[in-house]
Amino acid sequence: MPDVGSSDDGDSAGSDAIDKESVRERIWDDLEESGEARFPFPPHGRIPNFAGAKEAADQLAEQPEWTEATTIKANPDAPQLPVRRRALREGKTVYMAVPRLRDEKCFLKLDPDELEDYDAATTVSGSSKHGEQVGPEAVDRVDLIVSGSVAITETGGRIGKGEGYSDLEYAVLRELDLVDETTPVATTVHERQVIDEPVATGAHDVAMTLVVTPERVLRPEASEQPDGIDWDLLTAERLAEIPVLDRLDSS
């Protein structure tokens, strides 16, 4: 969680593991140069949108982890927009985190029974307008987490855009007993984002248990998930900036 007041030097993959930032730059460049990146442009510095995102969402929707879920926590990024829209259309409740967890009510609830325009409600700007902003005590237990990725290893090691909020959101949910070690964590990506090199990871990194591309589905062997927030990785400044952390730290 490098940008939330922590280090990113954990290396559970061994001394041969490659650096996350070099992977990010390579994947961003490749998606752009191959023409597989989609709006918004450029793909750099973000969870990149990709050609086939809807097909990957359709593939995810065929999996038992999806069909058995009634409540999904999803990331807000463009490539997972088809995932969020499909979830609402299938009657699933969707939670999205408020950007950077900056508010006391740090989640947005998208209830399909309360919304009229699913397309508008599932965009980044529309979710804050149409969704209900709620505090942690109002969040239902989550059956499935969907995360965006810049790159993903075949063994489930995820590389995000480098800010660490996805891992932190998971840790908050674990602290609140809203997810546990059995909760499936999925990502939808382009085939070009799947890599076979070992990547340096830390104990705070959340492993993906379901990797879905438009062409295939991978179920990496279960890895030990973070069991909550690693308080040693968070600065006093970050604790003050993120109200839910200050609240959990005081409880």
Backbone bond lengths (Angstrom), bond angles and torsions (degrees), N, CA, C in turn:
res aa  C-N    CA-C-N  psi(-1)  N-CA   C-N-CA  omega(-1)  CA-C   N-CA-C  phi
1 M - - - 1.461 - - 1.529 109.58 -
2 P 1.333 118.07 63.64 1.443 120.79 -169.46 1.498 115.21 -59.91
3 D 1.318 119.66 -36.51 1.447 120.92 -174.98 1.518 113.72 -95.93
4 V 1.303 117.61 9.22 1.456 119.79 175.11 1.519 110.02 -114.53
5 G 1.308 114.91 28.09 1.438 119.63 172.89 1.513 113.39 88.75
6 S 1.309 116.67 39.06 1.452 119.68 -178.63 1.508 110.08 -140.50
7 S 1.322 115.06 173.17 1.456 120.42 173.45 1.518 108.82 -93.76
8 D 1.332 115.95 164.84 1.465 120.40 178.98 1.518 109.61 -130.04
9 D 1.351 114.84 36.23 1.446 117.82 -173.48 1.516 112.94 -104.95
10 G 1.351 117.67 10.67 1.456 119.15 175.05 1.518 109.23 -66.00
11 D 1.324 117.15 143.32 1.459 120.53 -175.64 1.517 109.70 -141.86
12 S 1.333 114.70 79.41 1.453 118.73 179.44 1.517 111.83 -81.22
13 A 1.343 117.55 -4.12 1.461 120.08 -178.18 1.521 112.59 -93.98
14 G 1.328 117.52 -3.63 1.448 119.51 177.48 1.513 112.75 99.97
15 S 1.333 115.84 174.04 1.459 121.16 -173.12 1.517 112.80 -69.39
16 D 1.329 118.41 -17.92 1.456 121.23 -179.27 1.521 112.81 -87.18
17 A 1.339 116.93 -1.30 1.455 120.49 -177.53 1.519 110.47 -66.16
18 I 1.335 115.70 145.44 1.451 120.45 -179.58 1.524 110.25 -95.03
19 D 1.303 115.15 159.58 1.460 121.94 -175.48 1.527 111.24 -73.75
20 K 1.323 116.22 138.94 1.463 120.82 -178.03 1.525 112.14 -61.24
21 E 1.314 117.82 -41.84 1.461 119.74 -175.14 1.522 111.47 -64.45
22 S 1.311 117.02 -36.55 1.469 118.93 178.07 1.527 110.51 -66.18
23 V 1.331 116.89 -34.86 1.460 120.36 177.21 1.524 110.04 -67.29
24 R 1.323 116.70 -45.25 1.471 119.57 179.08 1.519 110.90 -54.51
25 E 1.310 117.14 -50.86 1.462 120.84 -176.51 1.524 110.61 -62.15
26 R 1.313 116.57 -39.73 1.464 120.40 -179.93 1.520 111.41 -64.93
27 I 1.334 116.97 -43.60 1.464 120.59 -178.74 1.524 110.58 -68.93
28 W 1.315 117.29 -44.85 1.472 120.23 178.39 1.535 110.44 -57.94
29 D 1.335 115.88 -46.71 1.470 120.07 179.58 1.525 110.72 -61.62
30 D 1.325 116.56 -43.73 1.459 120.77 -176.48 1.522 111.96 -64.77
31 L 1.330 117.13 -44.11 1.465 119.55 179.61 1.525 110.91 -63.43
32 E 1.329 115.98 -38.92 1.459 119.28 179.64 1.525 111.13 -69.40
33 E 1.317 117.45 -47.56 1.458 121.32 -175.09 1.533 112.21 -70.84
34 S 1.322 116.86 -28.90 1.465 120.27 179.83 1.525 112.76 -82.54
35 G 1.334 116.98 -10.38 1.450 120.53 -177.50 1.511 113.98 80.00
36 E 1.333 117.62 10.53 1.465 121.29 -178.54 1.525 112.83 -89.74
37 A 1.327 117.52 -9.61 1.465 120.20 176.34 1.525 109.56 -74.92
38 R 1.313 115.96 148.01 1.452 122.51 177.42 1.530 109.80 -126.85
39 F 1.329 116.68 166.08 1.463 122.24 -178.93 1.528 110.11 -52.01
40 P 1.333 118.62 139.22 1.461 128.58 6.99 1.528 113.24 -84.21
41 F 1.317 114.90 150.10 1.460 122.81 -179.56 1.525 109.68 -109.89
42 P 1.340 117.67 153.73 1.462 125.92 -10.27 1.527 109.86 -74.75
43 P 1.325 117.72 165.91 1.463 119.36 178.29 1.521 113.04 -69.27
44 H 1.303 117.53 -18.60 1.453 122.50 -175.09 1.530 111.85 -63.35
45 G 1.329 114.37 140.86 1.453 120.62 175.70 1.513 114.58 80.23
46 R 1.324 117.54 9.33 1.461 121.10 -177.21 1.526 109.99 -144.88
47 I 1.335 115.35 170.47 1.457 119.12 167.08 1.524 105.44 -72.63
48 P 1.331 118.69 111.87 1.465 120.17 -167.71 1.528 112.92 -75.45
49 N 1.330 114.03 134.70 1.460 118.93 171.86 1.527 108.14 -75.98
50 F 1.324 116.98 152.11 1.460 119.16 -172.74 1.518 110.92 -145.31
51 A 1.318 115.13 154.58 1.461 121.67 174.14 1.523 108.85 -63.08
52 G 1.333 115.94 129.93 1.457 119.59 -179.91 1.513 113.79 95.60
53 A 1.335 117.85 10.19 1.465 120.14 -179.68 1.525 111.54 -60.78
54 K 1.327 117.07 -39.23 1.467 119.53 179.23 1.530 110.60 -67.41
55 E 1.319 116.98 -39.65 1.459 120.02 179.14 1.531 110.69 -65.06
56 A 1.329 116.60 -36.65 1.463 119.64 175.92 1.524 110.72 -65.51
57 A 1.336 116.65 -39.40 1.468 120.30 176.94 1.525 110.82 -63.37
58 D 1.329 116.21 -40.35 1.469 120.08 177.76 1.529 110.85 -63.45
59 Q 1.320 115.25 -39.68 1.471 120.22 178.28 1.537 110.62 -64.42
60 L 1.325 116.28 -42.24 1.462 120.54 177.37 1.518 110.43 -60.25
61 A 1.322 116.54 -40.74 1.467 121.12 -176.13 1.523 113.14 -66.89
62 E 1.321 117.33 -12.25 1.467 120.71 177.76 1.527 112.28 -90.27
63 Q 1.322 117.07 -5.39 1.456 120.61 -174.95 1.539 111.13 -88.24
64 P 1.326 117.57 148.27 1.464 120.14 -178.73 1.518 113.37 -61.70
65 E 1.333 117.38 -30.91 1.461 119.86 178.53 1.532 110.75 -60.80
66 W 1.325 115.52 -32.57 1.460 120.90 178.83 1.526 110.94 -79.54
67 T 1.311 116.58 -49.76 1.466 119.37 -174.30 1.524 111.99 -64.27
68 E 1.330 117.12 -28.30 1.457 120.63 -179.51 1.533 112.81 -84.61
69 A 1.321 117.42 -10.17 1.468 121.19 -176.25 1.530 111.22 -88.02
70 T 1.317 115.87 137.82 1.464 120.94 172.21 1.531 111.28 -110.99
71 T 1.334 116.26 -18.73 1.463 121.55 -179.84 1.519 108.85 -131.61
72 I 1.328 115.70 126.52 1.464 121.84 -176.08 1.520 109.56 -124.47
73 K 1.309 116.14 136.15 1.458 120.94 169.29 1.524 106.53 -102.76
74 A 1.333 116.75 121.59 1.457 121.23 -174.31 1.518 111.30 -125.16
75 N 1.322 115.10 153.14 1.459 120.51 173.33 1.522 109.64 -78.06
76 P 1.336 117.99 161.09 1.465 120.59 -174.70 1.526 115.15 -91.76
77 D 1.319 118.63 3.63 1.454 120.63 -168.34 1.531 113.22 -77.26
78 A 1.340 114.87 160.57 1.460 122.18 -172.89 1.528 114.53 -57.51
79 P 1.352 120.36 -42.91 1.465 117.97 -176.42 1.522 113.93 -66.43
80 Q 1.340 117.42 -19.24 1.462 120.48 178.29 1.528 112.75 -98.86
81 L 1.330 117.24 8.11 1.462 120.48 175.55 1.530 111.56 -57.91
82 P 1.343 119.90 -44.80 1.471 118.99 177.49 1.534 112.48 -62.24
83 V 1.317 117.93 -30.21 1.467 121.31 177.44 1.522 109.94 -65.84
84 R 1.332 116.06 -47.66 1.465 120.27 -178.25 1.527 111.18 -63.99
85 R 1.325 116.90 -41.98 1.465 120.12 -179.76 1.519 111.16 -66.72
86 R 1.310 116.73 -41.17 1.464 118.72 179.91 1.522 110.50 -66.19
87 A 1.315 116.92 -38.35 1.465 120.06 178.85 1.525 111.18 -58.58
88 L 1.326 117.12 -47.23 1.461 119.62 179.77 1.522 111.08 -64.35
89 R 1.307 117.08 -41.45 1.465 120.20 -179.12 1.527 112.24 -65.45
90 E 1.325 116.10 -23.34 1.465 119.97 177.20 1.529 111.61 -94.97
91 G 1.334 116.48 9.78 1.450 120.01 175.16 1.510 115.45 82.03
92 K 1.326 117.54 17.06 1.457 121.33 -179.99 1.539 109.88 -92.06
93 T 1.304 116.63 140.74 1.462 121.50 174.10 1.520 108.75 -79.66
94 V 1.329 116.11 135.49 1.463 121.72 -178.60 1.521 109.39 -117.05
95 Y 1.325 116.02 131.50 1.455 121.79 171.52 1.518 109.25 -110.94
96 M 1.322 115.65 137.62 1.452 122.16 173.48 1.523 107.24 -127.72
97 A 1.324 116.86 145.29 1.456 119.80 178.57 1.523 110.29 -77.19
98 V 1.310 116.46 143.65 1.458 121.06 169.93 1.534 106.95 -63.09
99 P 1.342 118.62 137.73 1.466 119.88 -177.88 1.526 112.65 -48.78
100 R 1.317 114.78 127.01 1.456 123.96 178.62 1.527 113.28 59.37
101 L 1.332 116.47 18.81 1.472 121.59 177.86 1.528 111.63 50.85
102 R 1.332 115.52 37.29 1.461 119.84 -166.71 1.522 114.29 -79.07
103 D 1.342 118.15 -12.69 1.457 120.92 -176.44 1.522 111.01 -111.64
104 E 1.333 115.71 156.55 1.459 120.92 174.41 1.530 109.94 -57.95
105 K 1.329 115.79 -44.10 1.461 120.63 172.11 1.528 106.65 -86.77
106 C 1.323 115.23 91.05 1.468 119.98 -164.06 1.527 114.66 -97.03
107 F 1.341 117.12 8.98 1.457 119.88 177.12 1.524 110.72 -128.91
108 L 1.329 115.48 150.03 1.455 122.56 173.87 1.521 108.10 -108.73
109 K 1.315 116.14 125.88 1.455 121.44 -179.83 1.511 109.66 -101.38
110 L 1.330 115.67 124.95 1.456 122.01 175.48 1.522 107.44 -109.96
111 D 1.314 115.56 103.91 1.462 122.31 -177.61 1.520 108.50 -99.65
112 P 1.332 118.64 115.91 1.466 120.24 -176.30 1.528 113.17 -60.08
113 D 1.329 116.87 -24.58 1.464 119.77 179.87 1.522 112.49 -78.71
114 E 1.337 116.36 -15.26 1.464 120.73 -177.03 1.527 112.78 -106.54
115 L 1.316 117.47 -7.59 1.460 121.49 -174.78 1.526 111.10 -106.75
116 E 1.327 115.39 146.09 1.458 120.75 177.68 1.523 112.18 -103.81
117 D 1.327 116.80 -35.90 1.463 120.89 -176.16 1.522 108.71 -116.69
118 Y 1.324 116.51 93.79 1.456 120.50 -177.64 1.528 111.84 -65.13
119 D 1.338 116.63 -36.64 1.456 119.44 -179.28 1.522 111.39 -61.66
120 A 1.317 116.96 -44.28 1.459 120.64 -179.74 1.523 111.43 -70.27
121 A 1.318 116.64 -39.30 1.464 120.79 -173.76 1.520 112.97 -69.40
122 T 1.317 118.10 -20.85 1.455 120.63 -174.01 1.522 113.88 -97.49
123 T 1.337 118.28 -0.97 1.454 120.32 173.62 1.524 109.10 -78.93
124 V 1.323 116.43 165.35 1.466 120.45 179.83 1.519 110.90 -59.52
125 S 1.334 116.90 -49.19 1.466 119.82 -178.70 1.522 111.24 -73.88
126 G 1.322 116.87 -36.26 1.458 119.98 -177.02 1.510 113.81 -71.60
127 S 1.328 117.57 -28.09 1.460 119.54 -178.91 1.515 111.62 -64.52
128 S 1.323 117.32 -37.07 1.462 119.79 179.24 1.525 111.49 -73.98
129 K 1.327 116.75 -25.24 1.464 120.92 179.93 1.526 111.45 -82.62
130 H 1.327 116.25 -42.64 1.461 120.51 -173.55 1.525 113.60 -99.27
131 G 1.331 116.99 -24.21 1.452 120.04 -178.84 1.520 111.68 -79.20
132 E 1.324 115.07 164.08 1.458 121.77 176.91 1.524 108.97 -98.89
133 Q 1.311 116.96 120.48 1.456 120.16 179.50 1.533 108.75 -80.58
134 V 1.337 115.38 124.61 1.459 120.04 -174.14 1.519 110.75 -131.32
135 G 1.321 114.84 156.53 1.446 121.28 173.92 1.513 110.98 -84.61
136 P 1.319 117.27 168.08 1.475 120.85 -177.11 1.522 113.54 -56.04
137 E 1.344 116.90 -32.77 1.459 119.36 -177.23 1.525 112.59 -68.15
138 A 1.339 117.03 -16.18 1.462 121.52 -178.56 1.524 112.69 -100.02
139 V 1.321 117.72 2.44 1.463 121.63 -179.30 1.527 109.82 -85.19
140 D 1.337 116.01 133.14 1.459 120.98 176.14 1.527 110.29 -76.54
141 R 1.311 115.65 160.82 1.457 118.96 175.79 1.532 109.35 -61.62
142 V 1.312 115.66 136.72 1.458 122.41 -173.55 1.527 109.86 -93.51
143 D 1.339 115.72 130.52 1.464 121.07 -179.04 1.527 113.09 -93.07
144 L 1.325 116.45 -25.94 1.463 121.24 -176.78 1.518 108.53 -152.58
145 I 1.328 116.31 134.96 1.465 121.92 173.16 1.517 107.99 -107.20
146 V 1.334 116.23 134.07 1.462 121.82 173.91 1.525 107.81 -116.70
147 S 1.327 116.12 123.27 1.460 121.88 -177.67 1.518 110.67 -117.58
148 G 1.313 116.01 148.01 1.452 120.54 171.49 1.517 109.85 -87.46
149 S 1.320 116.26 153.84 1.469 120.59 -178.00 1.520 110.07 -138.51
150 V 1.316 114.99 149.68 1.461 120.28 166.35 1.526 108.43 -85.85
151 A 1.320 115.60 -42.77 1.469 121.31 176.36 1.519 108.71 -146.58
152 I 1.319 115.77 158.68 1.464 121.02 179.41 1.522 108.15 -145.71
153 T 1.311 117.28 135.84 1.453 119.98 176.31 1.527 109.57 -84.61
154 E 1.294 116.47 160.94 1.461 120.60 179.05 1.523 111.56 -66.65
155 T 1.326 116.89 -15.30 1.462 120.91 177.38 1.527 112.39 -96.90
156 G 1.346 117.51 7.68 1.458 121.03 173.95 1.506 115.93 94.66
157 G 1.330 117.56 6.55 1.461 120.04 177.32 1.517 110.65 -76.74
158 R 1.317 116.61 118.45 1.462 121.48 -175.14 1.517 111.76 -97.78
159 I 1.331 115.19 139.81 1.454 121.77 170.11 1.517 107.59 -117.35
160 G 1.328 116.50 118.34 1.456 121.79 176.37 1.510 110.65 -92.43
161 K 1.316 116.20 -161.53 1.463 118.97 -177.47 1.522 112.83 -83.76
162 G 1.329 117.69 -2.44 1.449 120.13 170.61 1.507 116.32 108.43
163 E 1.331 117.92 0.14 1.456 119.57 -178.09 1.527 112.98 -92.06
164 G 1.318 117.79 -21.81 1.445 121.33 174.12 1.505 116.96 84.59
165 Y 1.336 118.17 4.38 1.461 119.04 -175.18 1.525 112.92 -72.35
166 S 1.322 118.14 -31.45 1.455 119.76 179.27 1.528 110.71 -62.07
167 D 1.329 116.37 -45.47 1.457 120.29 177.78 1.526 111.08 -65.01
168 L 1.314 116.30 -38.21 1.463 120.18 -179.80 1.527 110.96 -67.25
169 E 1.323 117.38 -39.68 1.469 120.48 177.80 1.523 110.45 -61.84
170 Y 1.335 116.74 -40.99 1.462 120.07 176.39 1.524 110.30 -61.66
171 A 1.328 116.45 -44.89 1.460 120.42 -178.84 1.521 111.47 -61.13
172 V 1.332 117.07 -38.87 1.465 121.06 176.99 1.522 110.05 -62.95
173 L 1.319 116.98 -45.18 1.464 120.33 179.17 1.520 111.25 -62.09
174 R 1.339 117.32 -36.58 1.465 120.08 177.23 1.521 110.37 -66.01
175 E 1.322 116.93 -42.52 1.466 120.78 179.30 1.533 110.98 -59.91
176 L 1.321 115.30 -33.09 1.463 120.79 -177.64 1.527 112.68 -90.49
177 D 1.331 117.14 4.97 1.465 122.62 -178.86 1.525 112.65 58.47
178 L 1.319 116.07 32.35 1.465 121.27 177.83 1.524 111.74 -94.48
179 V 1.323 116.69 -15.02 1.461 123.43 169.81 1.519 107.00 -139.18
180 D 1.328 115.99 163.10 1.459 119.85 173.94 1.517 108.82 -139.89
181 E 1.335 116.28 -171.75 1.462 120.00 -174.30 1.524 112.99 -66.09
182 T 1.330 117.55 -14.91 1.467 120.30 -179.95 1.528 112.95 -93.80
183 T 1.320 117.80 -7.87 1.465 120.61 -178.44 1.531 109.87 -66.52
184 P 1.326 118.46 122.05 1.462 119.32 179.72 1.523 111.97 -67.42
185 V 1.330 115.02 142.24 1.459 122.32 178.75 1.522 107.39 -124.76
186 A 1.331 116.28 116.30 1.461 121.58 -173.24 1.523 111.03 -114.86
187 T 1.317 115.20 156.40 1.456 120.90 170.53 1.525 108.42 -138.94
188 T 1.333 116.64 144.85 1.461 121.81 172.97 1.524 108.09 -110.72
189 V 1.323 116.22 129.54 1.458 122.14 -174.21 1.522 110.69 -145.47
190 H 1.311 115.32 165.88 1.462 122.48 170.57 1.527 108.14 -79.18
191 E 1.323 116.47 152.59 1.465 119.72 177.79 1.532 111.82 -55.29
192 R 1.338 116.94 -33.34 1.458 120.19 -178.92 1.526 112.47 -67.84
193 Q 1.315 116.92 -14.49 1.464 120.40 179.17 1.525 112.49 -89.41
194 V 1.329 117.10 -8.21 1.463 120.91 178.40 1.522 108.65 -88.87
195 I 1.332 116.13 124.90 1.460 120.80 -176.57 1.528 109.19 -122.60
196 D 1.328 115.72 159.56 1.466 119.07 -179.24 1.521 112.66 -113.88
197 E 1.348 117.86 5.96 1.457 120.00 177.09 1.529 111.28 -82.35
198 P 1.331 117.70 150.52 1.462 119.80 172.04 1.520 110.07 -70.18
199 V 1.310 116.34 138.35 1.465 121.52 -178.17 1.525 109.10 -120.34
200 A 1.323 116.04 139.30 1.461 121.04 178.18 1.523 109.78 -64.10
201 T 1.326 117.26 124.09 1.459 121.96 179.24 1.519 109.64 -130.76
202 G 1.328 115.30 160.05 1.451 121.28 177.93 1.516 110.30 -115.77
203 A 1.337 115.65 170.93 1.463 120.65 -178.23 1.522 112.18 -64.96
204 H 1.343 117.47 -20.47 1.467 120.63 -179.73 1.527 112.36 -85.14
205 D 1.341 117.57 -8.09 1.464 120.79 -177.30 1.525 110.65 -76.69
206 V 1.326 115.74 131.51 1.465 121.51 -179.99 1.525 108.98 -86.69
207 A 1.317 116.46 126.76 1.463 121.38 178.95 1.521 110.30 -83.95
208 M 1.318 116.66 142.35 1.451 121.55 175.46 1.527 109.46 -83.47
209 T 1.304 116.34 132.77 1.467 120.81 177.86 1.524 112.03 -101.31
210 L 1.329 116.30 -5.57 1.464 121.56 179.02 1.523 108.21 -147.50
211 V 1.317 116.59 117.53 1.466 122.60 -179.68 1.525 107.50 -116.44
212 V 1.329 116.21 121.73 1.461 120.72 -174.09 1.523 110.18 -124.42
213 T 1.320 115.75 125.67 1.461 121.82 171.42 1.525 107.11 -116.16
214 P 1.329 118.10 172.75 1.465 118.58 176.55 1.530 112.75 -60.93
215 E 1.338 117.18 -21.59 1.459 120.89 -174.35 1.521 114.89 -101.75
216 R 1.350 117.90 -25.73 1.464 117.88 -172.26 1.524 111.62 -157.14
217 V 1.337 113.71 169.93 1.462 122.10 178.78 1.520 108.05 -127.46
218 L 1.324 116.22 129.32 1.457 121.67 176.52 1.526 109.07 -114.79
219 R 1.304 115.80 139.05 1.467 121.32 173.79 1.525 107.92 -122.66
220 P 1.333 116.92 87.55 1.463 119.74 179.91 1.519 111.58 -59.15
221 E 1.321 115.13 151.16 1.457 119.59 176.08 1.520 109.69 -58.97
222 A 1.312 115.40 144.18 1.465 120.67 -175.53 1.524 111.10 -57.74
223 S 1.337 115.58 131.67 1.455 122.31 173.99 1.522 108.59 -111.71
224 E 1.307 116.08 155.57 1.456 119.41 177.92 1.523 109.30 -67.99
225 Q 1.319 116.28 126.90 1.458 121.39 -178.60 1.532 110.32 -93.88
226 P 1.326 117.43 155.33 1.467 119.56 173.95 1.526 109.56 -57.92
227 D 1.326 116.62 138.78 1.468 119.22 -177.48 1.518 112.81 -96.91
228 G 1.329 116.32 11.75 1.457 120.72 178.99 1.513 109.97 155.45
229 I 1.301 116.18 -160.63 1.467 122.01 -177.31 1.518 110.38 -83.02
230 D 1.315 116.27 132.77 1.459 121.17 172.44 1.530 107.00 -89.48
231 W 1.311 115.56 95.17 1.464 120.48 -173.37 1.522 112.39 -63.65
232 D 1.328 117.48 -24.88 1.459 120.16 -179.40 1.529 111.97 -67.54
233 L 1.323 117.17 -18.35 1.464 120.75 -179.09 1.523 113.24 -91.18
234 L 1.324 117.37 -1.38 1.457 120.77 -175.31 1.525 110.83 -111.60
235 T 1.319 115.55 132.42 1.456 120.71 179.07 1.523 110.59 -83.02
236 A 1.326 115.80 162.36 1.461 120.84 177.06 1.526 110.32 -60.70
237 E 1.329 116.25 -33.69 1.463 120.08 179.29 1.524 111.01 -63.96
238 R 1.324 116.43 -43.38 1.453 119.50 179.49 1.521 111.58 -68.29
239 L 1.309 116.66 -38.18 1.455 119.32 176.96 1.520 111.14 -58.54
240 A 1.339 115.56 -37.70 1.465 119.77 179.89 1.523 111.49 -73.78
241 E 1.334 116.96 -31.04 1.467 120.70 -176.80 1.525 112.70 -78.06
242 I 1.329 116.21 -24.21 1.462 120.63 -175.78 1.522 107.87 -116.06
243 P 1.330 117.50 98.51 1.468 120.85 -172.26 1.516 114.61 -55.21
244 V 1.329 118.33 -37.87 1.462 119.39 -177.26 1.520 111.15 -65.12
245 L 1.341 118.00 -30.81 1.457 120.26 177.25 1.515 110.78 -69.34
246 D 1.305 115.64 -44.89 1.468 119.41 178.70 1.521 109.77 -60.33
247 R 1.307 116.03 -39.25 1.467 120.66 179.82 1.517 111.54 -67.11
248 L 1.329 117.75 -45.03 1.459 120.93 179.32 1.511 112.21 -67.46
249 D 1.334 115.73 -35.43 1.464 120.89 -179.95 1.528 110.57 -67.45
250 S 1.330 116.38 -28.36 1.459 120.81 -177.71 1.529 112.53 -87.63
251 S 1.337 116.15 -13.22 1.472 119.63 -174.66 1.514 111.25 -83.46
